[in-house]
């Protein structure tokens, strides 16, 4: 996916990192092979084969609660000749959107927004493929209503879908949160809907394809909320496929399998189910379900006990192809996912028919809390869970029920507040309100492979107890370092441990991008979380060599203990369990001084000074503090603003520090350093730049010009003239939304040309080409600056909510192909390739 610009600028998606919304029913695995999930208010699509997020679909204004593919993995066998696959997504406002994926070219489009029928959030969407041209689906909402819809696919490519609401009803006074639909065996004109929710009962409704559903019966047995329901396809018993099974799971930790057997119709009065032998799993007779001219005996087939916490999802294995012919059959195999951190596969024993737990995965993990849902791949050889930390967990059966963890996409599960490139450009680091900082990098593989490289999360240097608001990478020689600021008054300094430096070497295929002398100096292997504190304590190389092996019994996993980190050098991208515990960086210093929560940080280009600001409502608190890198002493307190300083940046030669604030003013300080290392500073200029909050600023990397962007939807370009005054050069045309992020990149060695990346509150990013006339003394001569829109990035690879920060990669060799990183309130981190042709 890419965007072509009008003036020779092309933008391509390189990487999207995002975590999954922590909501049941959020994930769906389609017959297309792709997985959909909600990432805040966008719908993300990822390919399990490459473990990469391919696109995010913008359109929802509220958090996406649930997604559902048509056809889902269950109808893989009916989807063979479909050229278009469809996806439904429902959000917390009650809006449902229908999307279309064209399998030929991989292009997405928003087909339509369904007529608003739910007044509160959508809790579940589930559907069935009725024929090659028709599907039916139902949606539930926390307002207590259930809607049934018919979707008619277009007959030819490019045609329009037709969606109509067949029926709408509410079930009792308590809302439903789980749904499943099925065609009844022996009478495919009749549809049955199973619903479950807060009243602990399963309600069955029956009706024809044209609508008007009637309450048929209810199934009692669960003693807590019902969280998941799934019908099997007809299962053949004694040669007749007259039975379907319904599996239900609940917060009572139990799973129940209900059997619905055709027990007679007007044309056939014999009760076929009576002919079966009564086995150990003998049914308890339940109600009889009447549907049209047929009746079905419902009985409890089995009760599965094994999970130790709420069971959030159950799903039948998708149909498999018979050995003979092209027929598909329903395997007797169920996947369950629970808050006890495990997923289980259940199957009936061959001889007795008793349902047993045959596979358990996930139980060794320390991931906080458990799983919100589990899903089968279309061919049943992989299972996917999504967990409390916004994380995915994928296992693949490599033969003989040997399920091994696989790579999956990962990312933040809350707003991403700041992002920065490593000084080497080898990786990006982001911080978020999910209280973590994360490092992403391209994991290069040998040149023989066509793919070249895919981006993955390499490390999680900081896992904190406060929302993290800002960070800055410290450039310069020596080890990799960064400073982070959270909702606390302290800044924290971190240094890379040996295990990370060696993993980075493996990822970049370099002997050592840090230099062997750095590796020799680093005596810290990794870091441990302290059980009750917020600091991350170092694990020294010597200490690891000396400690004897611990007895396994000592390390019982209780609430009071935190597992010891095992710093590891990874030879392939790490998975969630490894990232969560074993990739921490040790904290080396704390920066005390601010009176409120930290809000922004920046470092100069030499790696000598760090500037920090905090949330402020008075001039004394709004001071910007300067810290000396190395000694980490405070060397200055810059006073100018009266409210929070929202962003700061040093000029390319480090002579000036630019600050912008909520008080609508920007300030420029001159920074001078003596040979003795002393720092002096003075306020050069302060000016009201905009009519609303100034959110962002960025210097020209080749000069003393800078840009400011504001809530007033305006970007202005300014210049520092002769080191004594500031002059406005131009105002860009007003934008469609508040300007929240700016980043200015130089182009090649042309000092007179640049690209300004502009990020907005609506999630859009635009690149503007700036060119200016310079006089011999370096100042801007008349007619000043010319600006033109170079490219507006395609919304399907852009953010769906506020862009919080933009950062260009410093590219020494080739400036025609550049990389831009961005982060936003849609929980996403993105990297774009930007190609400039003259």
ZAMARGU-4260 file (C-alpha; in steps of 0.2 Angstrom, whole numbers, plus 5000, padded with zeros to 4 digits):
<rodrens>
0) 5000/5000/5000 | 5007/5017/4996 | 5003/5035/4992 | 5009/5044/4976 | 5013/5062/4978
5) 5011/5076/4965 | 5029/5081/4966 | 5039/5066/4965 | 5036/5060/4983 | 5031/5042/4985
10) 5026/5034/5002 | 5025/5016/5006 | 5020/5006/5022 | 5035/4998/5030 | 5028/4993/5047
15) 5013/4995/5058 | 5014/4990/5077 | 4998/4989/5087 | 4991/4979/5102 | 4974/4972/5102
20) 4960/4980/5112 | 4957/4970/5128 | 4939/4965/5124 | 4931/4948/5122 | 4925/4945/5103
25) 4938/4957/5097 | 4947/4945/5086 | 4942/4936/5070 | 4951/4924/5059 | 4944/4924/5042
30) 4943/4911/5028 | 4955/4923/5019 | 4969/4918/5031 | 4970/4935/5038 | 4966/4940/5056
35) 4956/4956/5061 | 4956/4965/5077 | 4952/4981/5085 | 4967/4993/5089 | 4958/5007/5098
40) 4946/5015/5085 | 4954/5007/5070 | 4952/4989/5063 | 4969/4981/5060 | 4972/4967/5048
45) 4987/4955/5050 | 4994/4940/5041 | 4999/4926/5052 | 5011/4920/5039 | 5022/4935/5040
50) 5017/4941/5057 | 5015/4958/5050 | 5000/4970/5051 | 4996/4974/5033 | 4983/4989/5035
55) 4972/4998/5047 | 4954/5002/5042 | 4949/5020/5048 | 4931/5024/5050 | 4925/5021/5068
60) 4924/5036/5080 | 4924/5025/5096 | 4934/5010/5102 | 4931/4994/5091 | 4923/4981/5102
65) 4921/4966/5090 | 4926/4961/5072 | 4919/4946/5062 | 4924/4939/5045 | 4911/4933/5032
70) 4916/4920/5028 | 4925/4915/5044 | 4936/4900/5045 | 4921/4889/5048 | 4915/4893/5030
75) 4932/4891/5022 | 4925/4876/5012 | 4911/4887/5005 | 4923/4902/5001 | 4933/4894/4987
80) 4927/4904/4973 | 4923/4921/4982 | 4933/4935/4975 | 4928/4947/4988 | 4928/4943/5007
85) 4919/4954/5019 | 4922/4960/5037 | 4910/4967/5050 | 4916/4978/5064 | 4906/4985/5079
90) 4911/4999/5091 | 4907/5006/5108 | 4895/5019/5100 | 4884/5005/5092 | 4890/5008/5075
95) 4893/4993/5063 | 4904/4995/5047 | 4905/4983/5033 | 4922/4982/5024 | 4926/4973/5008
100) 4943/4965/5004 | 4947/4961/4986 | 4958/4945/4986 | 4965/4948/4969 | 4974/4964/4973
105) 4973/4965/4992 | 4963/4982/4991 | 4951/4987/5005 | 4936/4998/5004 | 4923/5003/5016
110) 4906/4997/5009 | 4894/5005/5020 | 4889/5009/5038 | 4874/4999/5044 | 4858/5009/5049
115) 4861/5013/5067 | 4850/5000/5077 | 4860/4999/5093 | 4860/5013/5106 | 4875/5007/5115
120) 4891/4997/5112 | 4890/4982/5100 | 4896/4967/5111 | 4896/4953/5098 | 4894/4950/5079
125) 4892/4932/5072 | 4886/4926/5055 | 4884/4912/5043 | 4886/4910/5024 | 4869/4904/5018
130) 4873/4902/4999 | 4887/4909/4987 | 4877/4925/4986 | 4870/4927/5003 | 4875/4928/5022
135) 4865/4931/5038 | 4873/4939/5053 | 4867/4944/5070 | 4873/4958/5082 | 4870/4961/5101
140) 4872/4976/5111 | 4874/4982/5129 | 4857/4991/5126 | 4849/4973/5127 | 4844/4972/5109
145) 4848/4959/5096 | 4847/4963/5077 | 4847/4950/5063 | 4853/4955/5046 | 4854/4949/5028
150) 4869/4953/5017 | 4867/4949/4999 | 4884/4949/4990 | 4886/4958/4973 | 4885/4946/4958
155) 4899/4953/4949 | 4915/4962/4954 | 4913/4980/4958 | 4894/4978/4962 | 4886/4984/4978
160) 4881/4974/4993 | 4863/4974/5000 | 4861/4974/5018 | 4844/4973/5026 | 4838/4971/5044
165) 4827/4956/5045 | 4822/4957/5064 | 4826/4966/5080 | 4821/4960/5097 | 4827/4961/5115
170) 4829/4945/5126 | 4823/4949/5144 | 4830/4963/5154 | 4848/4958/5154 | 4859/4960/5139
175) 4866/4947/5128 | 4885/4946/5125 | 4887/4930/5115 | 4879/4924/5099 | 4880/4909/5086
180) 4869/4905/5071 | 4867/4889/5062 | 4856/4881/5048 | 4846/4867/5056 | 4850/4849/5049
185) 4837/4842/5038 | 4829/4858/5036 | 4841/4871/5030 | 4827/4884/5027 | 4826/4886/5046
190) 4839/4896/5055 | 4843/4894/5074 | 4851/4908/5084 | 4859/4904/5101 | 4861/4919/5113
195) 4869/4920/5130 | 4873/4934/5142 | 4870/4941/5159 | 4855/4930/5164 | 4866/4914/5164
200) 4854/4905/5152 | 4856/4901/5133 | 4841/4907/5123 | 4837/4898/5107 | 4827/4907/5093
205) 4821/4900/5077 | 4815/4907/5061 | 4816/4907/5042 | 4828/4916/5031 | 4816/4930/5029
210) 4816/4935/5047 | 4803/4935/5061 | 4812/4924/5074 | 4802/4916/5089 | 4808/4911/5105
215) 4810/4892/5105 | 4817/4887/5121 | 4831/4890/5134 | 4845/4880/5141 | 4849/4881/5159
220) 4864/4874/5168 | 4878/4888/5169 | 4879/4897/5185 | 4887/4913/5179 | 4887/4924/5164
225) 4888/4916/5147 | 4903/4922/5137 | 4904/4912/5121 | 4893/4901/5110 | 4897/4891/5094
230) 4887/4879/5084 | 4896/4865/5075 | 4891/4861/5057 | 4880/4845/5056 | 4889/4830/5063
235) 4886/4813/5056 | 4881/4799/5068 | 4876/4782/5061 | 4878/4789/5044 | 4865/4802/5045
240) 4870/4821/5048 | 4855/4825/5058 | 4864/4832/5073 | 4872/4849/5077 | 4881/4853/5093
245) 4882/4869/5102 | 4896/4873/5114 | 4895/4886/5128 | 4907/4893/5140 | 4904/4904/5155
250) 4912/4913/5170 | 4907/4898/5180 | 4923/4891/5173 | 4913/4877/5164 | 4911/4872/5146
255) 4895/4863/5141 | 4891/4854/5124 | 4873/4853/5120 | 4867/4841/5106 | 4852/4845/5095
260) 4846/4829/5086 | 4832/4829/5073 | 4819/4819/5081 | 4805/4819/5068 | 4797/4830/5055
265) 4780/4828/5046 | 4788/4818/5032 | 4798/4806/5044 | 4790/4802/5060 | 4804/4790/5067
270) 4815/4797/5081 | 4832/4794/5074 | 4841/4799/5090 | 4833/4784/5099 | 4843/4772/5089
275) 4859/4777/5096 | 4867/4766/5110 | 4868/4775/5126 | 4886/4778/5130 | 4895/4785/5145
280) 4892/4803/5139 | 4873/4799/5140 | 4863/4814/5137 | 4851/4822/5150 | 4835/4825/5141
285) 4832/4843/5139 | 4818/4853/5130 | 4812/4850/5112 | 4815/4864/5099 | 4802/4866/5087
290) 4807/4874/5070 | 4795/4875/5056 | 4789/4857/5052 | 4804/4849/5062 | 4807/4846/5080
295) 4824/4843/5088 | 4828/4835/5105 | 4841/4846/5115 | 4851/4837/5127 | 4867/4840/5137
300) 4881/4830/5129 | 4895/4834/5140 | 4902/4845/5154 | 4920/4850/5152 | 4929/4855/5168
305) 4947/4859/5167 | 4949/4878/5167 | 4953/4887/5183 | 4946/4904/5179 | 4932/4912/5168
310) 4931/4904/5150 | 4930/4918/5138 | 4929/4909/5122 | 4925/4892/5114 | 4926/4888/5095
315) 4923/4872/5085 | 4938/4867/5074 | 4934/4872/5056 | 4928/4859/5044 | 4942/4847/5036
320) 4942/4839/5019 | 4938/4821/5018 | 4952/4809/5012 | 4940/4803/4999 | 4932/4815/4987
325) 4929/4834/4990 | 4918/4832/5005 | 4921/4842/5020 | 4917/4836/5038 | 4916/4844/5055
330) 4930/4837/5067 | 4925/4834/5084 | 4937/4846/5092 | 4934/4862/5102 | 4946/4876/5107
335) 4944/4885/5123 | 4953/4901/5130 | 4952/4906/5148 | 4958/4919/5160 | 4968/4906/5169
340) 4982/4910/5155 | 4978/4893/5146 | 4970/4887/5130 | 4964/4870/5128 | 4959/4858/5114
345) 4945/4846/5119 | 4941/4830/5109 | 4931/4814/5113 | 4941/4799/5117 | 4940/4786/5103
350) 4933/4771/5113 | 4922/4779/5126 | 4917/4795/5118 | 4921/4805/5134 | 4927/4822/5130
355) 4945/4825/5136 | 4957/4839/5136 | 4971/4833/5124 | 4981/4849/5122 | 4985/4863/5134
360) 4996/4878/5129 | 5001/4894/5138 | 5001/4888/5156 | 5020/4891/5158 | 5018/4910/5154
365) 5019/4924/5167 | 5009/4935/5156 | 4998/4946/5167 | 4980/4939/5169 | 4974/4928/5155
370) 4967/4926/5137 | 4951/4935/5131 | 4948/4923/5116 | 4955/4909/5106 | 4954/4905/5087
375) 4958/4891/5075 | 4967/4894/5058 | 4956/4889/5043 | 4965/4872/5041 | 4966/4869/5060
380) 4985/4868/5062 | 4987/4884/5072 | 4978/4892/5086 | 4979/4910/5091 | 4975/4919/5108
385) 4974/4937/5112 | 4978/4942/5130 | 4976/4955/5144 | 4992/4964/5138 | 4985/4968/5121
390) 4996/4953/5115 | 4994/4939/5103 | 5000/4921/5106 | 5001/4909/5091 | 5005/4890/5092
395) 5007/4879/5077 | 5005/4860/5077 | 5022/4854/5069 | 5016/4836/5070 | 5010/4824/5083
400) 5001/4837/5093 | 5018/4846/5096 | 5012/4864/5097 | 5026/4877/5096 | 5025/4896/5098
405) 5026/4906/5082 | 5030/4925/5079 | 5015/4937/5080 | 5013/4956/5078 | 5014/4966/5094
410) 5012/4983/5100 | 5005/4995/5113 | 4987/4993/5119 | 4985/5012/5124 | 4989/5029/5116
415) 5007/5029/5110 | 5014/5046/5116 | 5032/5048/5110 | 5044/5040/5097 | 5062/5042/5093
420) 5075/5033/5081 | 5091/5026/5089 | 5106/5037/5085 | 5112/5023/5073 | 5095/5022/5065
425) 5094/5003/5068 | 5078/5004/5078 | 5064/5015/5084 | 5059/5016/5102 | 5041/5021/5108
430) 5033/5024/5124 | 5014/5024/5129 | 5001/5026/5141 | 5001/5007/5143 | 5016/5010/5154
435) 5028/5001/5143 | 5042/5007/5131 | 5046/4996/5116 | 5060/4994/5103 | 5055/4989/5085
440) 5068/4985/5072 | 5069/4976/5055 | 5075/4959/5058 | 5087/4956/5043 | 5088/4938/5036
445) 5101/4932/5024 | 5101/4940/5007 | 5096/4923/4999 | 5078/4926/5005 | 5067/4937/4994
450) 5058/4945/5009 | 5074/4954/5015 | 5067/4960/5032 | 5052/4961/5043 | 5050/4973/5058
455) 5047/4965/5075 | 5047/4970/5093 | 5065/4967/5099 | 5064/4973/5117 | 5053/4981/5131
460) 5066/4991/5140 | 5054/4999/5153 | 5039/4991/5161 | 5032/5004/5173 | 5018/5008/5186
465) 5014/5025/5178 | 5008/5030/5161 | 5024/5036/5151 | 5022/5053/5142 | 5038/5056/5134
470) 5056/5050/5130 | 5072/5055/5121 | 5086/5044/5115 | 5104/5051/5120 | 5115/5052/5104
475) 5134/5053/5105 | 5147/5040/5109 | 5146/5025/5121 | 5132/5014/5125 | 5114/5016/5120
480) 5104/5027/5132 | 5087/5035/5134 | 5078/5045/5146 | 5059/5043/5149 | 5046/5053/5158
485) 5030/5047/5165 | 5015/5053/5176 | 5028/5055/5190 | 5040/5069/5195 | 5055/5059/5191
490) 5064/5057/5175 | 5073/5040/5173 | 5089/5036/5163 | 5091/5019/5156 | 5106/5010/5148
495) 5107/4995/5136 | 5112/4979/5144 | 5124/4967/5135 | 5110/4955/5130 | 5101/4968/5120
500) 5117/4974/5111 | 5121/4956/5106 | 5102/4953/5100 | 5103/4970/5090 | 5119/4963/5082
505) 5109/4947/5077 | 5095/4958/5070 | 5106/4969/5060 | 5118/4955/5054 | 5132/4966/5060
510) 5147/4959/5070 | 5144/4974/5082 | 5135/4990/5078 | 5139/4996/5095 | 5158/4993/5093
515) 5167/4980/5102 | 5175/4992/5115 | 5157/4996/5120 | 5153/4978/5122 | 5168/4976/5133
520) 5163/4990/5144 | 5146/4984/5147 | 5146/4974/5163 | 5127/4973/5165 | 5118/4958/5157
525) 5100/4963/5159 | 5088/4970/5172 | 5075/4963/5185 | 5058/4971/5190 | 5058/4975/5209
530) 5043/4967/5217 | 5036/4983/5225 | 5046/4997/5218 | 5046/5006/5201 | 5065/5004/5198
535) 5073/4991/5187 | 5088/4983/5195 | 5103/4978/5185 | 5109/4960/5183 | 5128/4959/5182
540) 5138/4948/5171 | 5148/4942/5186 | 5133/4938/5196 | 5126/4927/5183 | 5142/4917/5182
545) 5142/4914/5201 | 5124/4910/5205 | 5120/4891/5207 | 5105/4884/5199 | 5089/4887/5209
550) 5079/4873/5215 | 5063/4874/5205 | 5052/4873/5221 | 5059/4889/5228 | 5052/4899/5214
555) 5034/4896/5216 | 5024/4909/5207 | 5014/4918/5220 | 5007/4935/5220 | 5021/4942/5230
560) 5035/4936/5219 | 5040/4942/5202 | 5049/4929/5191 | 5068/4932/5189 | 5073/4939/5172
565) 5084/4928/5162 | 5093/4940/5150 | 5094/4931/5133 | 5103/4935/5117 | 5090/4931/5104
570) 5094/4924/5087 | 5076/4926/5081 | 5063/4939/5086 | 5057/4936/5104 | 5039/4932/5108
575) 5027/4940/5121 | 5033/4930/5136 | 5051/4934/5133 | 5048/4952/5129 | 5037/4954/5145
580) 5051/4949/5157 | 5068/4946/5149 | 5072/4961/5139 | 5072/4975/5152 | 5085/4988/5153
585) 5093/4993/5170 | 5089/5011/5176 | 5105/5020/5179 | 5099/5037/5186 | 5084/5047/5192
590) 5082/5065/5188 | 5073/5074/5203 | 5068/5092/5201 | 5051/5094/5193 | 5035/5098/5204
595) 5023/5089/5193 | 5021/5075/5180 | 5034/5075/5166 | 5027/5080/5149 | 5041/5082/5137
600) 5060/5078/5135 | 5073/5081/5121 | 5092/5079/5119 | 5104/5089/5110 | 5113/5082/5094
605) 5130/5080/5103 | 5122/5070/5117 | 5128/5082/5131 | 5112/5090/5137 | 5094/5084/5140
610) 5080/5096/5142 | 5064/5092/5152 | 5047/5100/5156 | 5032/5095/5166 | 5013/5098/5167
615) 5011/5116/5173 | 4998/5129/5177 | 5010/5143/5184 | 5026/5151/5178 | 5037/5143/5192
620) 5032/5125/5188 | 5033/5128/5169 | 5052/5130/5170 | 5062/5119/5158 | 5076/5110/5167
625) 5093/5106/5158 | 5103/5091/5164 | 5121/5086/5159 | 5122/5069/5151 | 5134/5058/5161
630) 5134/5067/5178 | 5115/5069/5176 | 5116/5085/5187 | 5104/5099/5184 | 5113/5113/5175
635) 5099/5126/5171 | 5081/5131/5174 | 5074/5141/5159 | 5060/5152/5163 | 5048/5159/5150
640) 5031/5150/5149 | 5017/5151/5161 | 5008/5134/5156 | 5014/5117/5151 | 5029/5116/5138
645) 5022/5104/5126 | 5037/5101/5115 | 5056/5106/5114 | 5069/5104/5101 | 5088/5109/5099
650) 5093/5117/5083 | 5105/5107/5072 | 5120/5116/5078 | 5114/5115/5097 | 5115/5134/5098
655) 5097/5136/5101 | 5083/5128/5111 | 5065/5130/5105 | 5051/5127/5116 | 5032/5128/5113
660) 5018/5129/5126 | 5000/5128/5130 | 5001/5147/5133 | 5001/5149/5114 | 5019/5156/5114
665) 5036/5149/5108 | 5052/5154/5116 | 5070/5153/5109 | 5085/5151/5121 | 5103/5153/5116
670) 5113/5139/5124 | 5132/5142/5125 | 5145/5130/5132 | 5162/5134/5139 | 5177/5123/5137
675) 5176/5119/5155 | 5159/5111/5152 | 5149/5125/5160 | 5133/5129/5152 | 5125/5146/5150
680) 5109/5151/5143 | 5098/5167/5139 | 5081/5170/5132 | 5083/5176/5114 | 5064/5178/5110
685) 5047/5174/5116 | 5032/5177/5105 | 5014/5173/5104 | 5014/5161/5089 | 4996/5155/5087
690) 4978/5158/5093 | 4977/5141/5102 | 4989/5129/5110 | 5005/5126/5101 | 5007/5107/5101
695) 5023/5105/5091 | 5038/5112/5083 | 5053/5107/5072 | 5069/5115/5066 | 5076/5114/5049
700) 5090/5102/5050 | 5101/5113/5039 | 5097/5131/5045 | 5090/5142/5059 | 5072/5141/5052
705) 5058/5132/5062 | 5040/5127/5060 | 5026/5128/5074 | 5010/5119/5073 | 4994/5122/5083
710) 4976/5118/5088 | 4971/5133/5077 | 4975/5121/5062 | 4989/5132/5056 | 5007/5129/5053
715) 5019/5144/5053 | 5037/5144/5047 | 5049/5156/5056 | 5068/5161/5055 | 5080/5166/5068
720) 5089/5181/5060 | 5107/5186/5064 | 5106/5177/5080 | 5096/5192/5088 | 5078/5191/5082
725) 5064/5180/5075 | 5054/5184/5059 | 5039/5175/5052 | 5042/5168/5034 | 5026/5161/5030
730) 5009/5153/5035 | 5004/5137/5027 | 4986/5135/5021 | 4974/5130/5035 | 4973/5111/5038
735) 4957/5101/5041 | 4961/5097/5059 | 4972/5102/5073 | 4991/5101/5070 | 4998/5089/5083
740) 5015/5084/5076 | 5029/5091/5065 | 5045/5084/5059 | 5057/5093/5046 | 5069/5083/5036
745) 5083/5090/5024 | 5084/5084/5006 | 5101/5078/5000 | 5114/5091/5001 | 5102/5105/4995
750) 5102/5117/5009 | 5088/5125/5001 | 5075/5111/5001 | 5066/5101/5014 | 5051/5090/5018
755) 5040/5094/5032 | 5029/5080/5039 | 5013/5087/5047 | 5002/5075/5058 | 4985/5080/5063
760) 4972/5076/5076 | 4961/5066/5064 | 4976/5054/5061 | 4981/5061/5044 | 4999/5064/5039
765) 5004/5076/5025 | 5021/5079/5018 | 5025/5097/5012 | 5040/5102/5001 | 5048/5118/5007
770) 5061/5127/4996 | 5069/5144/5001 | 5081/5157/4994 | 5096/5159/5004 | 5107/5175/5003
775) 5126/5173/5004 | 5126/5176/5023 | 5114/5161/5025 | 5099/5171/5029 | 5083/5169/5019
780) 5082/5182/5005 | 5066/5188/4997 | 5054/5181/4991 | 5056/5169/5006 | 5049/5152/5007
785) 5039/5142/4994 | 5028/5128/5001 | 5019/5114/4991 | 5009/5099/4996 | 5020/5084/4991
790) 5009/5070/4997 | 4994/5066/5008 | 4997/5048/5015 | 4984/5035/5011 | 4971/5034/5025
795) 4973/5015/5025 | 4991/5016/5031 | 4989/5032/5041 | 4983/5034/5059 | 4964/5033/5064
800) 4966/5045/5079 | 4978/5059/5084 | 4996/5059/5078 | 5006/5061/5093 | 5024/5062/5086
805) 5033/5061/5070 | 5052/5057/5068 | 5063/5056/5052 | 5077/5044/5052 | 5094/5052/5051
810) 5100/5046/5034 | 5118/5049/5031 | 5121/5040/5014 | 5105/5042/5003 | 5093/5056/5006
815) 5082/5051/4991 | 5075/5036/5001 | 5070/5041/5019 | 5061/5034/5033 | 5047/5042/5043
820) 5041/5035/5060 | 5025/5040/5068 | 5015/5036/5083 | 4997/5040/5088 | 4982/5039/5100
825) 4976/5024/5089 | 4989/5013/5099 | 4999/5012/5083 | 5017/5014/5079 | 5021/5016/5060
830) 5036/5017/5049 | 5035/5024/5031 | 5047/5023/5016 | 5048/5040/5008 | 5056/5041/4991
835) 5059/5058/4983 | 5063/5060/4965 | 5069/5076/4959
</rodrens>
